[in-house]
Amino acid sequence: MIELNHIKNIYFIGIGGIGMSALARYFKFQGKNVAGYDKTSTPLTRTLESEGIQVVYDEAVASIPEDFTHLEGTLVVYTPAISKEHKQWLYFISREFPLKKRAEVLGLISKGKNTLAVAGTHGKTTTTAILGHLLKETGAPVTGFLGGISEDIQSNLILKGDEVIVVEADEFDRSFMQLAPNIAAITSMDADHLDIYHDKEELDKTFRDFAALVPESGTLFVKNGLPIEGITLGIEDDADYTATDIEIENGTYHFNLRTPKGIIKDLRFNLPGKHNLLNAITALAMAIQYGSPTDEELARALFSFKGVRRRFTYKIKTDELVLIDDYAHHPAEIEAVHQAVREMHPGKKVLAIFQPHLFSRTRDFGDDFAKSLAKFDELLLLDIYPAREEPIEGIDSVWLFDQIKMNLKRLITKEQLSEEVKKSDASVIVMMGAGDIGEEVEPLKRILLNER
């Protein structure tokens, strides 16, 4: 068992990942010597560098800073997505350095502490961010590891003490099995990561295994209707915690929360979409179970939450034009974005720009992608972002494009994006995907503001 107290140097292979960078920031704050490798320079890696963390972009062994080539006192943290042919990975393996996955390190950090974990194929990043915000704003001594950049703190790490740990419990590669949560929630269990799990039944089993990690003295919350027993969460239904009397005023949800102990009235929440409202209910239930103070303080904290970057983020919001940036990369998430857009912008023509993520996910959910994307008024479809995968024969954006039953659809490259958007008369534009489409948002925003 590694004792983190005895570790001086921590080197991250894949430091630019959203979860990895939060850990890097945490250890830098703890006074450790931190550095890492990533394939390309991004806004996130540049932010790490500005915070005093060295990042190298060449996988050659010679690029590893000297401090991290000493076996004693050094820990190497790696992302499961790294190639096993990676030169630095092979170097550390051959010299028997201690290597840990990100999830294993989170398990070490949270061991023996009051841990609140949010799992689910969708919703966990936003829910974790809301929960961390609620606890921070109501005075809890919390450290929060987020899977996205919170707009409130412009970071993926909440640091306000170390007695309580809030963590996103990632099902990819069964990473969440490294945790020992006192309070946990499962927001959704839609089929995903079938390159890891092969079928929905195996994914369901792993979620049940995660649920079993919660001790009898702990608490498990589940979305109403999931096939796992726990305290239920819902919207205008018979769940243990459910939103009632929902109204929308100027893009803000106004609602009451019915709990097993009574009703919390006059809650306000600024993120659009029923999926986000359910995320808020989940976070509220977990905060209440933890022991957050008065209803008034919780209500004030919830209303002040600004959101998570690339989760239905408004980049332009005027009466004439709306541009939304979202991380949606699964059919269920696209459906949720569509519901939110129609609810918040009724009667408006909506252009969707989508970049598929992973060849395997596109193959596994081709029919569902086609159905969800066809609900928009117009579609621009980009090439598949491969991430960690090699191409799969016969699976590309042309294959997906041919399945989408709608008239206004075009298959484009990123280089054609701005010119193709100019051809549209849609007043609401939604950009979706988990690849590098996010890098196209700001340039498109500047062009649109100049053009219209």
HELIX and SHEET records of a PDB file:
HELIX    1   1 LEU A    4  HIS A    6  5                                   3    
HELIX    2   2 ILE A   18  PHE A   29  1                                  12    
HELIX    3   3 PRO A   43  SER A   50  1                                   8    
HELIX    4   4 VAL A   61  SER A   63  5                                   3    
HELIX    5   5 GLU A   66  THR A   69  5                                   4    
HELIX    6   6 LYS A   87  SER A   94  1                                   8    
HELIX    7   7 ARG A  102  SER A  110  1                                   9    
HELIX    8   8 LYS A  124  GLU A  137  1                                  14    
HELIX    9   9 PHE A  172  GLN A  178  5                                   7    
HELIX   10  10 LEU A  194  TYR A  197  1                                   4    
HELIX   11  11 LYS A  200  ALA A  211  1                                  12    
HELIX   12  12 LYS A  274  TYR A  290  1                                  17    
HELIX   13  13 ASP A  295  SER A  304  1                                  10    
HELIX   14  14 PRO A  331  MET A  344  1                                  14    
HELIX   15  15 PHE A  359  ASP A  364  1                                   6    
HELIX   16  16 GLY A  366  LEU A  373  1                                   8    
HELIX   17  17 SER A  397  PHE A  401  1                                   5    
HELIX   18  18 LYS A  414  GLN A  416  5                                   3    
HELIX   19  19 LEU A  417  LYS A  422  1                                   6    
HELIX   20  20 ASP A  436  GLU A  440  5                                   5    
HELIX   21  21 VAL A  441  GLU A  451  1                                  11    
SHEET    1   A 5 GLN A  54  VAL A  56  0                                        
SHEET    2   A 5 ASN A  33  TYR A  37  1                                        
SHEET    3   A 5 ASN A   9  ILE A  13  1                                        
SHEET    4   A 5 THR A  74  TYR A  78  1                                        
SHEET    5   A 5 LEU A  99  LYS A 101  1                                        
SHEET    1   B10 SER A 155  LEU A 159  0                                        
SHEET    2   B10 VAL A 142  SER A 150 -1                                        
SHEET    3   B10 VAL A 164  ALA A 169  1                                        
SHEET    4   B10 ASN A 114  ALA A 119  1                                        
SHEET    5   B10 ILE A 183  ILE A 186  1                                        
SHEET    6   B10 THR A 219  LYS A 223  1                                        
SHEET    7   B10 ILE A 231  ILE A 235  1                                        
SHEET    8   B10 TYR A 241  GLU A 249  1                                        
SHEET    9   B10 THR A 252  THR A 259 -1                                        
SHEET   10   B10 GLY A 262  PHE A 269 -1                                        
SHEET    1   C 6 THR A 313  LYS A 317  0                                        
SHEET    2   C 6 VAL A 322  ASP A 326 -1                                        
SHEET    3   C 6 VAL A 428  MET A 432  1                                        
SHEET    4   C 6 VAL A 350  PHE A 354  1                                        
SHEET    5   C 6 GLU A 378  LEU A 381  1                                        
SHEET    6   C 6 LYS A 409  LEU A 411  1                                        
END                                                                             
